[in-house]
Amino acid sequence: MFDIQENLKKLPDCPGVYIHKDRLGQVIYVGKAVSLKNRVRQYFQTSYRNSSLKVKTMVSEIAEFEYIRCGSEMEALILECNLIKKYMPKFNVLLRDDKTYPYIVVTTSEQFPRVLKTRHLKKDGNRYFGPYSDVGAVNHIVDLFNSMFSLKRCSAVSFSGGHRPCLNYHIEACRGICRGSVSEQDYKESIGKIIQFLSGKDKPLLDELHKKMKEASDALEFERAARYRDDIAALKALEEKQRVTMVSDKDLDIVLAVKSGGKSFVVLFPVRDGKLSGRENFSIQADEEDTRRDIVSGFIKQYYSQWAVVPPEILVEEDLDDKELLEQFLGRDRHKVRIFVPKKGPKRKLMDLTRNDISEMTRTLAEKAETKKEQEEAVYREMMDVLRTGGYERSAEREGERIRVESFDISNTNGVDSVGAMVVFNGLEPVRRDYRRFRIRTVEGPDDYASLQEVLYRRFQRALKGDPGFIRIPDIIMMDGGLGQVSAAYKVIDAMKLSVPVVGLAKDGSHRTRAVVFRDGTEIDLRDRPLLFRYAGTIQEEVHRFAIDYHRNVRGKRQIRSALDDIEGIGPKRRNELLYYFKNIEAIRKASVGELMKVPSITEKNALAIREYFDSGLLK
């Protein structure tokens, strides 16, 4: 058993990060310290423990702590930021779902760059813009640039002399880079305009399009003029709605914290080229006792750590306690970043303007928060009714907590490439970081019940072994299926001596969710419970989607590997030797005849057949 007082004596007097855990081993708080010895001890001193309800509650849940030494306070800040994102501790100020925000990447590391949406920021020599909170706008602008400039869409970076153009070329969605029909200089001029627009400098591109539209109109080419007109309209629609001109032409961000209706938000106003450009809202997990300064500081660390480019100035309402350290953190390997409170001049006026703007917005946020709170409470009541009907009561200390739901589904094609999927909901919210996928190992043929039992056994076996990725036990399992799936699940639950209620989501003849089914055959008809009907249907659709996506991925990989079987003269033995020698199908695709003949069983005739197969474009 972890002895807190004994381990407090062992703390080093150096910078580092400390990690508080509860009795289940879950991380509940991550913090940084100039001196681990002094900082961690403070939590267990009576005077500090009683300073606020949040600290008192957290300390009461600490069963053990860990620490990691760092070379400096800056290293501790970086590590703290990474660990908060990894563990999402409930007592930290958290930027919700920051991993879901997309970027637009221009693959400038390639000879002919592409414009893509991505959710992963990498140090790969490419240009990243974002993150953006509006996924739909990102999809729109990527599609718009690809169609407007007829950009290369395939991932190939070099093309052999006999390369055959893909479908995009034939439908005029690509200018035919693979055929050498466009010069590198002309192509990169288009990419430069896109980068300029994404950097906030939209006027040059819009002016050019206006000019081309007029030229087409003057030449009576009205169809082409109409395309330019539509491009202009789409780009303007993607521009930020609010435009206010400042005296300077600097880039900066204004970050303001809002607390309303028991909820916390951060509102970010980006300023590009001296213009206030729109507004983005971010939901924040914070306690009532967390100050606006705490919220802004936590937001800046988590939000800007994923940015490729941080603006040189960040305006805030109040001086932050760790302002200097944050400036160093944001400015590392980049330009200098300044965080400050404007006292006078245009920036002060701009700050006042944005504060007035969010006073109106606060009412809307409060109304939305209240609506969501009501929905969560209603779903909680419905789910508690489900649990009580199944004979399960929550403990008093957990009364009112969100109900954690796990759902499982199996997907295969006549028993081939069988996979299992697990999705997790915490109240209304899907917890995507807790989703899990399973390749079925022990079941032959299309036996969904046995496959389901394998998945459940592996899931709970990992939990019993203390695997942190599986240690959270659900309040209830909602199976995608009826009484058969419920009975199959209980065979595993009972055998492992677990106390987890399981219900099924049965469908009617039209494949719509009809009822919640219990172990004894009792049902809750969903026709008279629209809220529970929508909630159960959402979970069912999500687990079904997740399972099918994984199955398609597995099936697609297998089909690509077996594509060698379609080549004349290549049987299982030669196929396996080729894969063993070249490691993967892509290496075989690129190999010359001479390289292919280095494989012992491959003759010149076989090598020529392989080259003919790939050069013909039969395998894309």
ABEGO torsion letter per residue (X at the ends): XBBAAAAAAABBBBBEBBBBBBAAGBBABBBBBABAAAAAAAAABAAAAAABAAAAAAAAABABBBBBBBABAAAAAAAAAAAAAAAGBAABBBBBGAAABBBBBBBAABABBBBBBBABBBBAGBBBBOBBABAAAAAAAAAAAAAAAGBBABABABBBAABBBBAAAAAGABAGAAAGABBAAAAAAAAAAAAAAAAGBAAAAAAAAAAAAAAAAAAGBAAAAAAAAAAAAAAAAABBABBBBBABABBBBBBBBBBBGGBBBBBBBBBBGGBBBEBBBBBBBBBAABBAAAAAAAAAAAAAAABABBBABBBBABBBAAAAAAAAAAABGBBBBBBBBBABEAAAAAAAAAAAAAAAAAAAAAAAAAAAAAAAAAAAAAAAAAAAAAGBBBBAAABGBBBBBBBBBBBBBGGBGBBBBBBBBBEABBBAAABBBBBBAABBEBBAAAAAAAAAAAAAAAAAAGBAAAABBBABBBBBEBAAAAAAAAAAAAAAGBBBBBBBBBBBAAGBBABBBBAAGBBBBAAABAAAAAAAAAAAAAAAAAAAAAAAAAAAAAAAAAAAAABBGBBAAAAAAAAAAAGBAAAAAABBAAAAAABAABBAAAAAAAAAAAAAGABX
